[in-house]
Amino acid sequence: MRRTFSPDYKVAAVKLVTEQGYSVAQACSELGIGETALRRWIKQVQAEK
């Protein structure tokens, strides 16, 4: 079953990679989410800037 995440959660996950120096794999492991999802969220956040 697919999980849904709030926009705030997605931004926090993206910041782990973009601001705190985590690799995508590290952040996904910590958060229990898939790498594809996190990479998509990163692209979405960067597109909004």
Backbone bond lengths (Angstrom), bond angles and torsions (degrees), N, CA, C in turn:
res aa  C-N    CA-C-N  psi(-1)  N-CA   C-N-CA  omega(-1)  CA-C   N-CA-C  phi
1 M - - - 1.455 - - 1.528 109.74 -
2 R 1.307 115.42 136.13 1.464 120.06 179.59 1.510 110.66 -73.05
3 R 1.309 114.18 141.32 1.466 119.47 174.57 1.519 108.28 -100.31
4 T 1.309 116.04 151.19 1.460 120.04 174.59 1.524 108.18 -112.70
5 F 1.307 115.13 144.32 1.459 121.53 -177.87 1.516 109.09 -123.09
6 S 1.319 115.91 143.53 1.457 120.28 179.61 1.528 109.78 -70.93
7 P 1.322 116.69 155.78 1.466 119.59 176.37 1.531 112.34 -56.44
8 D 1.325 117.88 -37.15 1.466 120.73 179.22 1.523 111.40 -63.92
9 Y 1.328 116.65 -39.74 1.465 121.38 178.71 1.526 109.94 -63.41
10 K 1.330 116.18 -43.14 1.461 120.82 -179.45 1.526 110.73 -62.67
11 V 1.323 116.83 -44.47 1.468 120.66 179.56 1.522 110.16 -63.00
12 A 1.322 117.66 -41.79 1.465 121.04 178.64 1.523 110.67 -62.78
13 A 1.320 117.21 -40.22 1.463 121.16 178.86 1.529 110.49 -65.24
14 V 1.317 116.68 -42.66 1.466 121.12 178.89 1.526 110.32 -62.64
15 K 1.332 117.23 -40.09 1.464 120.85 -178.98 1.523 112.25 -64.61
16 L 1.337 117.98 -28.70 1.465 119.46 175.29 1.523 110.10 -56.92
17 V 1.319 116.28 -39.56 1.464 121.10 -178.26 1.526 111.14 -82.54
18 T 1.338 116.89 -47.90 1.462 120.07 -171.13 1.521 113.95 -80.39
19 E 1.332 117.91 -26.31 1.463 119.81 -175.17 1.522 113.79 -117.83
20 Q 1.335 117.61 -26.42 1.457 119.23 -174.44 1.524 113.45 -106.96
21 G 1.321 117.27 2.24 1.454 120.09 172.11 1.518 116.42 81.28
22 Y 1.317 117.72 10.61 1.462 119.73 175.69 1.526 109.15 -72.52
23 S 1.326 117.06 148.15 1.460 119.45 168.64 1.525 106.99 -78.98
24 V 1.316 116.21 163.75 1.462 119.42 178.18 1.527 109.52 -59.58
25 A 1.326 116.96 -43.19 1.467 120.91 -179.04 1.528 111.39 -62.38
26 Q 1.336 116.88 -41.89 1.470 120.52 179.42 1.524 110.89 -63.82
27 A 1.322 116.25 -46.50 1.463 120.45 -178.74 1.529 110.42 -62.43
28 C 1.315 116.94 -42.45 1.464 120.57 180.00 1.518 111.30 -64.15
29 S 1.313 116.17 -39.87 1.464 120.41 178.37 1.526 110.75 -63.41
30 E 1.329 116.28 -43.93 1.467 121.16 179.78 1.529 111.63 -63.97
31 L 1.334 116.01 -39.40 1.461 120.83 -173.09 1.528 113.73 -93.15
32 G 1.327 116.41 -15.74 1.461 119.37 -178.38 1.518 113.25 72.28
33 I 1.336 115.64 36.03 1.466 120.37 177.95 1.522 108.94 -121.11
34 G 1.318 116.82 166.53 1.454 121.64 -179.54 1.518 112.16 -81.98
35 E 1.333 114.79 149.39 1.469 119.50 -179.68 1.520 111.96 -63.92
36 T 1.317 117.00 -36.79 1.468 119.76 -179.68 1.524 110.66 -60.78
37 A 1.328 116.07 -42.93 1.468 120.06 179.72 1.523 110.63 -62.46
38 L 1.327 116.75 -46.51 1.466 119.53 -177.59 1.521 111.16 -65.80
39 R 1.322 117.43 -41.02 1.472 119.58 177.83 1.528 110.46 -61.29
40 R 1.323 117.66 -38.49 1.470 121.82 177.94 1.520 110.12 -64.60
41 W 1.332 116.65 -43.80 1.465 120.57 179.62 1.522 110.70 -62.28
42 I 1.337 117.35 -40.45 1.468 121.13 179.14 1.524 109.50 -60.82
43 K 1.326 116.97 -45.90 1.465 120.56 179.15 1.524 111.02 -61.71
44 Q 1.332 117.03 -40.50 1.464 120.60 -179.83 1.521 111.08 -64.31
45 V 1.317 117.10 -44.05 1.466 120.84 -179.39 1.527 109.98 -65.23
46 Q 1.336 117.14 -42.18 1.464 120.17 179.83 1.523 111.12 -66.09
47 A 1.315 117.66 -34.72 1.466 121.40 179.27 1.526 111.31 -68.92
48 E 1.329 116.85 -28.91 1.464 120.81 -179.35 1.524 112.44 -76.95
49 K 1.316 117.35 -17.83 1.473 120.52 -177.87 1.506 111.24 -79.12
